[in-house]
């Protein structure tokens, strides 16, 4: 089996620390933590990484390209070096309702190049969104990111093993973290369908049982394909969800 990562949202130092302690105590096979940068919460990525460092040696912070100035030195280089962070996930981060934090923002390929130039020892992952366009267009965009220096990818969550296999055929020579997110409420399902254009399989059920069964299938798939999995339990208790899966 490849690596197993958990995505945890850092809302506050206290709640984040409690969650990290629970992961360490209950799920020893989780060897990686990836940390999203959610602007509505006060806790930012540098602080979250410092809190997480005593718990995980493999930390993958999400870096928003629109927050980084194209011509200024990377603002996060110092804490990467201080904390020994060797991996990052580059996302665009272009929410229409949020003004860019940089006057000359990077795009994703541009930030990948910049990290590779200024921090050559850092492994850089990029995003794949299998829902936003055709597979041909998204694979072409992934190729641009590889040309810029991307070492691998994090996908958006999948809900269908056959769909994963189809994408895997196009990504045979690339390191992949396959995304898995439980959806157990009809309101959440409608959000994924309307916001992210997700097409759920016919056998999908908004139940914890279905989502756990699917997660186990993904773990089997990732093991056979020499790739990795990241769990993204956005709207459920991650302990309840992961118990019985890993």
C-alpha positions as CSV (number, residue, x, y, z in Angstrom):
1,X,0.0,0.0,0.0
2,X,1.1,3.5,-0.7
3,X,0.9,6.5,1.6
4,X,-2.3,7.4,3.5
5,X,-2.9,11.1,4.1
6,X,-5.6,12.9,6.0
7,X,-6.8,16.4,5.2
8,X,-7.6,18.3,8.4
9,X,-8.9,21.9,8.4
10,X,-7.1,24.0,11.0
11,X,-9.9,26.1,12.6
12,X,-8.1,27.0,15.8
13,X,-4.9,25.9,17.6
14,X,-6.9,24.1,20.4
15,X,-9.3,22.1,18.1
16,X,-6.5,21.3,15.6
17,X,-4.2,20.0,18.4
18,X,-7.0,17.8,19.7
19,X,-7.6,16.3,16.2
20,X,-3.9,15.7,15.7
21,X,-3.7,13.8,19.0
22,X,-6.7,11.7,18.0
23,X,-5.1,10.8,14.7
24,X,-1.8,9.8,16.3
25,X,-3.6,7.7,19.0
26,X,-6.1,6.0,16.8
27,X,-4.8,5.8,13.2
28,X,-1.1,4.9,13.1
29,X,-1.2,4.0,9.4
30,X,-1.9,7.7,8.5
31,X,1.6,8.8,7.7
32,X,0.9,12.2,6.0
33,X,-1.1,15.3,6.8
34,X,-2.3,17.7,4.1
35,X,-3.5,21.1,5.4
36,X,-5.9,23.3,3.3
37,X,-5.8,27.0,3.5
38,X,-9.4,28.1,4.3
39,X,-9.6,31.8,4.4
40,X,-12.7,32.1,6.5
41,X,-10.8,30.7,9.5
42,X,-8.2,32.8,11.4
43,X,-5.6,30.1,11.5
44,X,-3.2,30.3,8.6
45,X,-0.9,27.8,7.0
46,X,2.3,28.8,8.8
47,X,0.8,28.5,12.2
48,X,-1.0,25.3,11.3
49,X,2.3,23.7,10.1
50,X,4.0,24.6,13.4
51,X,1.2,23.0,15.4
52,X,1.3,19.9,13.2
53,X,5.1,19.4,13.1
54,X,5.4,17.6,16.4
55,X,2.7,15.1,15.2
56,X,3.7,14.4,11.6
57,X,7.0,14.3,9.8
58,X,5.2,14.4,6.4
59,X,3.2,17.6,6.1
60,X,1.8,18.9,2.8
61,X,0.5,22.4,3.1
62,X,-1.8,23.8,0.4
63,X,-0.3,27.0,-1.1
64,X,-2.7,29.3,-2.9
65,X,-1.1,30.6,-6.1
66,X,-3.1,33.9,-6.1
67,X,-1.6,34.7,-2.7
68,X,2.0,34.6,-4.0
69,X,3.6,37.6,-5.8
70,X,5.3,36.5,-9.1
71,X,8.4,38.7,-8.6
72,X,8.9,38.7,-4.8
73,X,10.7,35.9,-2.9
74,X,8.5,33.1,-1.6
75,X,7.0,34.2,1.7
76,X,6.9,30.6,3.1
77,X,10.5,29.6,2.4
78,X,11.6,30.3,6.0
79,X,9.1,28.2,7.8
80,X,9.4,25.4,5.4
81,X,13.1,25.3,6.2
82,X,12.6,25.7,10.0
83,X,10.0,22.9,10.2
84,X,11.7,20.6,7.6
85,X,8.7,20.6,5.3
86,X,9.6,18.9,2.0
87,X,6.3,18.8,0.2
88,X,3.6,21.3,-0.9
89,X,0.4,21.2,-2.9
90,X,-0.1,24.1,-5.2
91,X,-3.7,25.2,-5.8
92,X,-5.0,28.2,-7.7
93,X,-7.2,29.5,-5.0
94,X,-9.2,31.9,-7.2
95,X,-12.5,32.4,-5.4
96,X,-14.5,35.1,-7.2
97,X,-15.8,36.5,-3.9
98,X,-12.3,36.9,-2.4
99,X,-9.8,39.5,-3.6
100,X,-6.4,38.2,-4.5
101,X,-3.8,38.7,-1.8
102,X,-1.1,39.6,-4.3
103,X,-0.9,42.5,-6.7
104,X,0.9,40.2,-9.3
105,X,-0.5,36.8,-8.5
106,X,1.0,33.6,-9.8
107,X,-1.0,31.0,-11.6
108,X,-0.5,27.3,-10.7
109,X,2.2,26.5,-13.3
110,X,4.0,29.8,-12.4
111,X,4.0,29.0,-8.7
112,X,5.3,25.5,-9.4
113,X,8.2,26.9,-11.4
114,X,8.9,29.5,-8.7
115,X,9.0,26.9,-5.9
116,X,11.2,24.6,-7.9
117,X,13.6,27.5,-8.6
118,X,13.7,29.0,-5.1
119,X,13.2,25.8,-3.1
120,X,14.6,23.0,-5.3
121,X,14.5,20.4,-2.5
122,X,10.7,20.6,-2.1
123,X,8.4,18.1,-3.9
124,X,5.5,19.9,-5.5
125,X,2.1,18.4,-6.1
126,X,-0.6,20.1,-8.2
127,X,-4.3,19.6,-8.4
128,X,-6.4,17.5,-10.8
129,X,-10.1,18.4,-11.0
130,X,-11.7,15.5,-12.9
131,X,-15.1,17.2,-12.8
132,X,-14.6,20.7,-14.2
133,X,-14.0,19.8,-17.9
134,X,-13.3,17.0,-20.3
135,X,-10.6,14.4,-19.5
136,X,-8.6,15.5,-22.5
137,X,-8.5,19.1,-21.4
138,X,-7.7,18.3,-17.8
139,X,-4.9,15.9,-18.8
140,X,-3.5,18.6,-21.1
141,X,-3.5,21.1,-18.1
142,X,-1.9,18.5,-15.9
143,X,0.8,18.2,-18.6
144,X,1.5,21.9,-18.3
145,X,2.0,21.5,-14.6
146,X,4.4,18.6,-15.2
147,X,6.3,20.7,-17.6
148,X,6.5,23.4,-14.9
149,X,8.0,20.9,-12.5
150,X,5.1,19.2,-10.7
151,X,6.2,15.9,-9.1
152,X,2.7,14.5,-8.7
153,X,-1.0,15.3,-8.2
154,X,-3.8,15.4,-5.7
155,X,-7.2,14.7,-7.3
156,X,-10.6,15.9,-6.4
157,X,-12.6,13.2,-4.6
158,X,-13.8,10.3,-6.6
159,X,-17.0,8.2,-6.0
160,X,-16.6,5.5,-8.6
161,X,-13.7,3.0,-8.9
162,X,-14.3,2.6,-12.7
163,X,-13.9,6.3,-13.0
164,X,-10.7,6.2,-11.1
165,X,-9.4,3.4,-13.3
166,X,-10.1,5.5,-16.4
167,X,-8.1,8.4,-15.0
168,X,-5.4,6.1,-13.9
169,X,-4.9,4.9,-17.5
170,X,-3.9,8.5,-18.3
171,X,-1.6,9.0,-15.3
172,X,0.5,5.8,-15.3
173,X,3.8,7.5,-14.9
174,X,2.8,10.1,-12.3
175,X,2.6,10.0,-8.5
176,X,-1.1,10.4,-7.4
177,X,-2.9,11.0,-4.2
178,X,-6.5,9.8,-5.0
179,X,-9.1,11.9,-3.1
180,X,-11.9,10.3,-1.1
181,X,-14.6,12.3,0.7
182,X,-17.6,10.9,2.5
183,X,-21.0,12.2,1.5
184,X,-23.8,11.1,3.8
185,X,-26.4,13.8,3.5
186,X,-28.6,14.7,0.6
187,X,-27.7,18.4,1.1
188,X,-24.1,17.5,0.7
189,X,-24.8,15.4,-2.4
190,X,-26.6,18.4,-4.0
191,X,-23.7,20.6,-3.1
192,X,-21.2,18.3,-4.8
193,X,-23.5,18.1,-7.9
194,X,-24.2,21.8,-8.2
195,X,-20.9,23.3,-7.1
196,X,-18.4,20.7,-8.3
197,X,-20.3,19.1,-11.2
198,X,-19.9,15.6,-9.6
199,X,-21.7,12.8,-11.3
200,X,-22.4,10.1,-8.7
201,X,-22.7,6.4,-9.8
202,X,-26.1,4.7,-9.9
203,X,-25.3,2.6,-6.9
204,X,-24.3,5.6,-4.7
205,X,-26.0,5.9,-1.3
206,X,-25.9,8.8,1.2
207,X,-24.9,6.4,4.0
208,X,-21.8,5.9,6.1
209,X,-21.9,2.2,5.2
210,X,-21.7,2.9,1.4
211,X,-18.9,5.5,1.9
212,X,-16.8,3.2,4.1
213,X,-17.2,0.4,1.6
214,X,-16.0,2.7,-1.2
215,X,-13.1,3.9,0.8
216,X,-11.9,0.4,1.3
217,X,-12.2,-0.2,-2.4
218,X,-10.0,2.9,-3.0
219,X,-7.4,1.6,-0.6
220,X,-7.3,-1.7,-2.5
221,X,-7.1,0.1,-5.8
222,X,-4.3,2.4,-4.7
223,X,-2.3,-0.5,-3.4
224,X,-2.5,-2.3,-6.8
225,X,-1.6,0.9,-8.7
226,X,1.3,1.9,-6.5
227,X,-0.3,5.2,-5.7
228,X,-1.7,6.9,-2.6
229,X,-4.9,8.0,-0.9
230,X,-6.0,11.1,1.0
231,X,-9.1,11.2,3.1
232,X,-11.1,14.4,3.2
233,X,-13.9,14.0,5.8
234,X,-15.2,17.5,5.4
235,X,-18.7,17.2,7.0
236,X,-18.4,14.1,9.2
237,X,-16.5,13.1,12.3
238,X,-13.2,11.7,11.0
239,X,-12.9,9.2,13.8
240,X,-16.3,7.7,13.1
241,X,-15.6,7.6,9.4
242,X,-12.1,6.1,9.5
243,X,-12.9,3.5,12.1
244,X,-13.2,0.2,10.3
245,X,-11.5,1.6,7.1
246,X,-7.9,1.8,8.3
